[in-house]
Structures are given as structure tokens and as C-alpha cells.
Amino acid sequence: GVVTESQYNISQTDSKDDKTVGRHRRFSSCASIQELDPSNPLTQLIEDLALDGADVDLALLKTAFSMIGLEPNEEDMEFIVMYLCTDDSGFVDFRYFLQFVQENYESNHIADDNAFDLVNAITDVANQLRIYVRDENRRKEQQQKVKERLLKKEKLNDKDKEKHELEELTKEEKRLEALRLREKAKRYAGRTG
């Protein structure tokens, strides 16, 4: 399960037109992968299964990793795939999956011998993502509650406004009725006087 860093040496470029990163604010933006070391088992895997630029689903990821002796947790892989998948198809670019995991793996989990443990990295990144997604969902729920409270307050304000307008109309009607009665009384007093 451990691939040395030199085997997993990935040269990165700054990719300004990477369109798949908008959803991952807190996580690294994953520049495109240019080359893997030819001796890397992942390189052989990519070549053997024609995974270069290929979209993979959970079943293919599981099969691919088991071919090189890696057994990452299936739930962790599925969580990352579904997070990265922008169209809900369940497919993600294989190299992008690897790059995302590598770049978001906390450096304090890297072994002292400069090894990159892909199985632990997948678990760690999946756990980070779960926390991030949970926090985002809580934030959205709180925003929704605030919106609901504001709408409720606005409705109450509208009701208060309507009540005030109704009171004003009632006062105006009473004033007009009083003026009408006064005029009627003057007319009556003028006829009798």
C-alpha cells in the first residue's frame, strides 16, 4: 500500500482553465498531472487499463487499485468520487482523482521515509471532505433558517402595516362620519332656528 514519493513524483502545472475546481473551495485546486514516474505502479496501471484521461466509477477504481495490491476503503473512495463528480454520473477522471487525493492529503500523515500511502491518503481526504460537507450543510441550513425568520418577520411587519393602515382607515371613516353628522346637525339646526 505504500508508493515512494519518487515513484509518485508528479510534476504539476498551474492550470488556470481547470473547470472542475469550483466546487472545492477549501480543498486544493488540483493542477493537471503531466507525468508519473515510469517505474510507478500507478503508471503501469494507467497504461494497462488505458486510464489516461479516462473517467472511472467506483467499481473500476476498486478493481484498478486491487490490481496493484491496494485496498482503499470503498466508502471513502465513493465519497470522494461523488464529491468530485460534477454531473452526478458517478464517474471522475482517474488522474484527477489521484491528484485531488495527493494534494489534499495532510502532510503530517506522510511517512518519515517520504512515502505516499495512497490507502491512508484516500481515507484521510474522505474524512476531511465529510467534515467539510457537514459544515457546508450546517451553514446552508443556518442560512435557510435566517431567511425563513426574515420572511416571517417581514410577513409580521406586513400584517402590522396592514393593521396600522386599517386603523388609519377606520379613524378616517369615523372622522368623516363625525363631519357628516356635524353638517347634518347644522342643517337641522338651521331649519329649526
Disulfide bonds with the S-S distance in Angstrom:
none
